[in-house]
Structures are given as C-alpha cells and as structure tokens.
Amino acid sequence: MVTMQDVAERAGVTKQTVSNVISGRVAVRPATEARVRAAIDELGYLPNLVARSLATGNTRTVGLFVPTVATAFYADVVEAVEDVLEEHGHRLLLCTTRRDGERARRHLAGLTSRSVDALLIAGDQDLIDHLPLLAHARFPVVLCAWETDVPERFPVVTIDYDYSGYLAGRHLRELGHERVAVLASPAHSVRVEGFRRAFAADGVTVPDRAIHIAPEPSFRGGIAAAHAALTAAPGTTALFATHDVLAAGALVAAREAGHSVPHRLSVVGLDDSPEALLSRPELTSVALPKREMARQAIELLLRDTTTPDSSVTSRLLLRPELVVRDSTGPAAWVLSGK
C-alpha cells in the first residue's frame, strides 16, 4: 500500500509537507504543492481518513437527515447538499427517518456520539419532539425545509410555505375562480392558510368543507382526494394541491369525472417537480427553491464549523415562484361552457 512517506520521496519533500498539502491547514508554496499532488496522482495514494480525523479532530463529514429519498423534493435536496459538500471537500452521511418518529429518535441519539463535523436536518415531520437530544451535541446544527414553528436555538434556512400557498390562491383569484377546493397532506397546514389568505383578501372564504386531506401523500392519494372534492361540490371550478404528486392524481380524477382541464376545471400544484412537466396538460405549479435552500444551509453550516458564534441565530426565508403552464384557465371558460 502506498504511504505518505512514498509520496514525500517521490515529490522530494518531507512527510510533513505532504500532510500539509492534504490537510490544507498550513500554506505550501504553489510549486511544491503541485509536485506533491502530481506524486499523489502518479502513485495512487489514498489518505487514511480515519487516522487524519483522529489527528485533526475534523472528519470533514456532514450528517443529513431527511424524511425520505423517495420524493423528488428530498431527492433534489440530497443531491444539492452532496454537490455543495463536494465543492468544499466534505463527505455526506445520510439518514432517512422514513416518517417514523422512533427511527428518527434512534438516529439522532446515535449521531450525537458519532464523528461528524456538523448536522443538517431537512424536514420537520418526525423530528420536532426529538431535537432536545441535540442539546449536548458537539457540532453545529442547521435546519432546512422546516414548515412548522422553528425552535429558537437553531439556525434555519427554509422556504416561505405560507407565500407558496398564497401564490397559488392569488393566481386562481386573478383568473376569477371562487368555487375552489384544496387537496392537502396533513403536514401542509401553512400552505393551506396561505391559499385561503389570497381569497380572503378579496372577501372570498374558502370554507373548511373545501379542504380535503389526502389519505396518503401519493398519486393515488391525489386521485382519492380529488374525487372526494368533486363529489362534495360538483360546481368546483379549480383545485389546489399542496404538492405536485397530489395534483397529478387530481388530473387523472378530473378525466375520470369527465372534466376537461383547464376548460372545465383548473388545477394548481406546488413544488414544480418532474410530475409538473410530465402531466398532461402540463401542470401550473409553485416552484420551491430547494437547491438554493440546500446550498445556503450547507454554506451556513460549514461557516459555523470554522467560525462558530453561538450568539448569532440565522433565519433565512426563501421566496417561491409561480410557474404558469397549461392546467389553469379563466373561471369564465366554465361559466361560458367553452
């Protein structure tokens, strides 16, 4: 096995110089660094990461908690986090809670004794009750994609979910819709309230009976919730789904009910996931800046590992954007029978 000493002899430098180049803790003249890196490439040297972390107290590993990687939203977050970490020479340790509170608790409890430099927690569904386990963690923690109330002691980079619902509602109001229904996941109450706020601004109430909770956050859940909404209020002219997979199901339910989209029924989703472009018609959706959120969160986390300041608690709220496609149209089309 190639050793650090082998690299030093090939480059004509000391073993300590090779260590300095690899760790980056001590500046090395560019010409010398170039010789060392050339020797590393020629010999195929792989640093002993365990030994390095023991010597420096720095693992260059960041933990990431997500509820799942089975959705486009969290898959994009994971990829964005990994990309940014690679840019900074860090590795990713991924944990999924699978929306299981006990699994989340076990992961958190175990991670506090593991060798990571920092922890990013994306998603709040399973973890809010278990954050006290991090009270004595010896690494910085940042929250992202947090939709419920954020604990004051942790920095957070998240999305304005209330405004995302408001954008969807404002779009439908501008198209003249009043008889609307909402297809929602139980965790998306903030999005629903934002949607209702857009209608309330014009004196239009979205009643509780128009809010339909999907039996599961899936395509089939969207179909079921949409059928329930259209059966309960046959005069509905628009549906808002709190994420795109529900909206994709709603498009199928509309076809099954004989409703043309958007001429008889408008449908708006949220997230601007791949389903939005694959749907027929293409789905109007509110785009969430998830990659920007992941980048900002990781950069904040890495900044805390190098220049920690416990007196500063960062709060960053990113704005979503409406992407109008073919699934929405004026309410007048329904009234005119177009």
CORPE-V766672 format. One line per field, one symbol per residue. ss: DSSP state (h for helix, s for strand, l for the rest). burial: 1 if it has 24 or more other ideal C-beta (glycine too) atoms within 12 Angstrom, else 0. A space follows every 10 residues. Layout:
# CORPE-V766672
ss->???
burial->???
This chain:
# CORPE-V766672
ss->lllhhhhhhh hlllhhhhhh hhhllllllh hhhhhhhhhh hhhlllllhh hhhhhhllll ssssssllll lhhhhhhhhh hhhhhhhlll ssssssllll hhhhhhhhhh hllllllsss ssllllllll hhhhllllls ssssllllll llllsssssl hhhhhhhhhh hhhhllllls ssssllllhh hhhhhhhhhh lllllllhhh ssslllllhh hhhhhhhhhh hhlllllsss sllhhhhhhh hhhhhhllll lllllsssss sllhhhhhll lllssssllh hhhhhhhhhh hhhhhhllll llllssssll ssslllllll hhhhhhll
burial->0001001101 1010001110 1110000100 0000111011 0000101000 0100000111 1111111110 1111111101 1101100101 0111111010 0001101100 1100111111 1111111101 1011001011 1111111101 1001111111 1111111111 1111111111 1111101101 1111111110 0001010001 1111001110 1111111111 0010011111 1111111111 1111000010 1111111111 1110110010 1111111111 1111111111 1101100000 0001011101 0111101110 10010000
